[in-house]
């Protein structure tokens, strides 16, 4: 028997992340249909409703949105390009065959190397280095950079009245950026794992998937930091 | 004609569903109607996003109904087609019928 109360977390997510002017009516409709269609249907509807409303709001200011997302992605690319992890661990290490910046020779390979290089390298050098240090530099540093990217996206300078609309727009843009990154991960993680298997590093598959999820969460977290600051002022 | 003037496929379906449902057109009933007619699951938020666009263009109007306990105390938002919406639906029908005429590939059920 389906309980009468819809899933609380899903409802909370839609209430806080849904930006449609009819968000309340959507929540009411979902609650009404929940007893007939069940929890899976409810979750599916919520997870689709959040990007639908965010994309709709952002679509009205496409150019500004694209500029912000490009700036955030450039920051990430500079971080990967500067390669802070490698300067610490692999000056001329024995694992150079896994130097991902050299390996890919097609656009998909370049794209997945760009996304996953810092983390994958961290695991490759694990045997020779203290684990705690790796955790900070190779896992938390990339996640911190993703959070900064989310924060940068949320800094979009837009004049909307009332100010509440501006706050909503920034939140929607962060959601769109996070959704876009999630899509990139979904498209690229398969080829990335294939390449890792070919390189004899299949054990990295699970950490890589966890990192993909964590990076999306970090973007949302970084975007929220900006919102908290706005609320405080 | 400007780019945004044509009704999209989903917009037209939602507009026709509102027309078919008359007084009882709100998110749930519109989504059910579309699911029955198309056989596909419909995202209720997409229906609202489309209705918001149609309302901005003056093709539908909306009003708040009563809230009920089964909806968690939230009110229904009812939609109605406007005169402009009716004209738009007629124009779309005429255009589509003209395009369909004389296409032997679409006469039978088989593709």
Interface residues (C-beta under 8 A of the other chain):
Chain A: X6 X18 X20 X21 X22 X24 X25 X26 X27 X28 X29 X30 X31 X32 X33 X35 X44 X45 X48 X49 X52 X53 X56
Chain B: X26 X27 X28 X31 X41 X43 X44 X45 X46 X48 X49 X51 X52 X67 X68 X70 X71 X72 X74 X75 X76 X77
